[in-house]
Amino acid sequence: MRVLVVEDDPMIGRAVVAGLRHGGYAVDWVRDGGEAALAIANGVYELALLDLGLPRRDGLEILKNVRRGGGKLPILIITARDSVADRIAGLDAGADDYLVKPFNLEELLARVRAVLRRHEGRGCPEMTYGALTVDPVGHRVFFQGAEVDLSAREFAVLEALMKEPGAVVSRERLEDAVYGWGEEVESNSIEVHLHHLRRKLKPQLIRNVRGVGYRIARIV
Ligand code: CA
C-alpha cells in the first residue's frame, strides 16, 4: 500500500516516514504544496497525510482542489493548527481525519488504519484466492486456515501479487509496492522476500514466470 506524506518540517517528516515504513507501507515524501498537488494528481496513492502550513501552496487549498475535482483519495490532515475552527474547516473541506501535532506515532498509524478501513469497508476488504486470504487493512494473512506471520516487506510483496490473483506482476511493480522514492533497493531484495514468503506459506504458491515476473498460484 502506497502512502504520500506531505510535510515540510524535516524532523516530523522523517519520523512519520520511518513510522509508516516500519508499519509496512511504501512511502513517498514531498515537502511543498506544489509537489504535493503533482504527486496527488499522479493517482498512485491509497492515502495521503497532509500538513496544512506548506511552502508554495496551503494544504487546505490542495485538499479543496482534490475534492472539487471529484478525487476520492483518503486524506488525513496532520497540522499544528489546533483551533476548533481549523478542525471544522479541514473536515468540511473533505479531510477524512484530522490529527494535531505533536502526535504519537502509534496513534497516527491507528488513525491511518481506521481511515483505510472506512474507505475499503464499502467493498470487501479481504482478498481471497484458493486457501490464501490477505487482509490489507488489518495486515494479516491466513493460509489453509492458519494465520501466517509476515514481515512488513513480505506482506507488501504478497499484497501486490494478490491485487490481481493469478496475473503476472513484474518485478518493478513489486519494488514499487515495497519501496518509496529514494529508498535504497538492493538488487536481489525482492527475491529474498519471495524466498521467505515461499518458505512461510508454500514453495509452489508463488510462480516465477521467466523474464516477465511473478504470479500467485491457486492452491486449496
Ligand atoms: Ca508545515
Residues whose N, C-alpha, C, O or C-beta is under 5 A from the ligand:
A	BS01	CA	D8 D9 D51 G53 L54
